Amino acid sequence: MSDMYEEFVNRRSVRVYTEEPVADEDLKKILSAGLMAPSGKSKFPWHFIVVKDRAMLEKLSACRVGVARMLRKAACAIVVIGDPSDTDTLVEDCTIAAAYMHLEASSLGLGSCYIQGRGREAENGQTTEEYVRGLLGFPEEYKLQAVLSVGHVGKTMKPHKTEKLFWNKVHEEKF
Ligand SMILES: Cc1cc2nc3c(=O)[nH]c(=O)nc-3n(C[C@H](O)[C@H](O)[C@H](O)COP(=O)(O)O)c2cc1C
């Protein structure tokens, strides 16, 4: 078992990608990491939609106002949606799964960025969920949580400065 600390130090949100495609083997590892994430009462309510089609990635980049543009140049998007039936931890479960995929991408030397889907608006004024559902056709009752952009790193980000962590947010014994 290796200590993951260095992964956490080096993990950054990467929004600039090269044109190189992501190898199927790497994509499978990323998706596997999501599928292995913990979930409340082991309901595993997530579904992942992998999008590689360039025209669709271009359309997806308008799912938010301004902050999803990196999808235009990403090798792929992993759209994380959740089935709300029989669970009350949908948001947590899907977010943890997306975070696991983000971390696995980072540990493979790839870049990725979590794009908020839930409760946000698309460029055309629809909710991000309605807009993405219109493009990808997932069922009405399924909830959009996030979109993960993935690609080869086009701009290297600096690791976190461990000496600048907000230790004032950590409380001992009582607040
Ligand atoms: C819940 C959540 C929603 C986010 N939404 C977006 C987003 O819509 N677009 C984006 O570019 N980055 C988004 N991010 C990435 C954050 O901006 C990023 O994590 C933060 O700036 C810290 O940078 P780092 O991840 O490189 O440490 C999101 C991150 C989280 C955890």
The ligand as a Gaussian input file, in Angstrom:
#p B3LYP/6-31G(d) Opt

LIG

0 1
 C      -17.910000      21.069000      -6.327000
 C      -16.922000      21.674000      -7.276000
 C      -17.388000      22.360000      -8.379000
 C      -16.483000      22.897000      -9.308000
 N      -16.969000      23.492000     -10.427000
 C      -16.103000      23.934000     -11.359000
 C      -16.576000      24.438000     -12.604000
 O      -17.780000      24.461000     -12.864000
 N      -15.661000      24.874000     -13.512000
 C      -14.317000      24.852000     -13.239000
 O      -13.536000      25.280000     -14.101000
 N      -13.824000      24.349000     -12.074000
 C      -14.677000      23.888000     -11.150000
 N      -14.207000      23.324000      -9.992000
 C      -12.766000      23.267000      -9.741000
 C      -12.360000      24.309000      -8.695000
 O      -12.419000      25.590000      -9.275000
 C      -10.935000      23.980000      -8.190000
 O      -10.955000      22.747000      -7.514000
 C      -10.397000      25.048000      -7.250000
 O      -10.176000      26.249000      -7.942000
 C       -9.096000      24.636000      -6.555000
 O       -8.093000      24.364000      -7.514000
 P       -7.374000      22.947000      -7.574000
 O       -8.439000      21.917000      -7.831000
 O       -6.405000      23.054000      -8.715000
 O       -6.703000      22.713000      -6.262000
 C      -15.081000      22.767000      -9.083000
 C      -14.635000      22.062000      -7.963000
 C      -15.532000      21.502000      -7.093000
 C      -15.020000      20.693000      -5.931000

